[in-house]
Amino acid sequence: MKTYGTIGYPLTHSFSRQYFTEKIEAEGISDSFYYSFPLSTIEEFPDLLKNNPTIIGLAVTIPYKEKILKYVTQLSDEVKQIGAANCIKVRGNILTAYNTDIIGFEKSFIKSLRPVHKKALVLGTGGASKAVQYVLRKLGIDFLVVSRHENKEVRCIQYDQISPELIGEYNIIINATPLGMTPAENTAAEIPYSLLTPDHYLFDLVYKPAKTLFLQKGEEQGATIINGFEMLILQAEENWIRWNKD
């Protein structure tokens, strides 16, 4: 038997179990099962593996994309660089960490990228933000990270430092926080939405609801808006490939 699953907490927002269960059934994959494994603390992870010896692949979501690394034995090059993983391949005592958020975000993000889009604001500093930052560096897009708190790891400003001049210059805005995610649909990052224009591009890694308050406010100003659903599908399929490689 092969077992796959998602670890995170509380996992009320995770779509992976339904997606992969349907995939397993549709493709006639025998003796394979997908479960949600909510862990109230990351310290429960070793017991999860011990109690489920048939696990061969795990997706990692909020809040453990960084904390999981202390339990793995091998890191992909991308994970070494950014310090966050969303995919774990399990082969006995060998646990290999990957970051497929990078692939999913890049493939979805570049579809609506235009020549006018030169600089980006990345909202949030967690594991998802680190994947976004990796892609922006790869694409040669200058960026600033925006956080509620000081952060010395990257070029970072706080929300109250977003001036009219800055919002005009940095016309890509990427939400890499959980703000707006079901069931907190009435929340959004505090940025000056009234200053957005049709030259702005708002990408939200949140996929549920399909149109977050962040995206609604951008759409009202004529901005290009994309949610995280396609990214989610792309990274899920990349996870499946890695989990099942020899």
Phi, psi and omega in degrees: 000142176245130180243135175236163178186176176243134171249144180168189176199127011266356179071014176291340183264356189280133179257355193298321183300313179296316183299310184283330175297317178294323178296315181299317180290315184295325183265004176062038181277116187276153172056036180229140184219149180235132183229159168266134180237082178291125179245119182290335171218154180291340179294347176280352186299313179302321179292326176301313179295318181298320183276351181226071187293351180268001179295130175238350180204138180225136168269144182240127180231187182310133005250033193247013184295335176261320184293335182294338189295335180287351181254356183262163183252339181222142180240136171292165180301320181296318180293323176301322183283320188255342177074030178209144181224148175235007185214127179235123172264131183246122174227090185065237180271000181263116179245119182250130182259134176233165171232099180268353171303325180302310182294314181298316180294313183300313183296322180282318185296317188290342183298328183250010180284131180241162181304333180289342184273099187250328186225150187230146166257127179251115182273116179110158185232007184281197183299320179295320178299322181294323176295318178298315180300320179301315181293316180299320176298316179300321182276354180075027180262119178295144181211158170238140174268139179246130183218159174285342185233161176293145179216119185266358182283330183222170172294114191223138173235168176259163188301324182285359178262001178281100182270166175303322179295318181294316182294333176284326182279320181261087189264009166254128178231121186244120177272109178248029175248168176280001182303132180093349182287140174309130012264014182259052185296342184269013180251150177202154178300145181273089176233160182282081184300331182295344181267359179288154183224175175297347176275355179273152181231114179253123178241126181246121178291342175292140181242349181223112008287165182296328178233096180291168176300322176304312180288322178302315181294325176291318180297323179300334180263005178086008182288155170288133181230139177221136175262181188269011187292313179298319176303318181299314179296316181298315181290328178297316179293325175294322175302313183301319179300314182291320179299329187255006173287149176294000000 
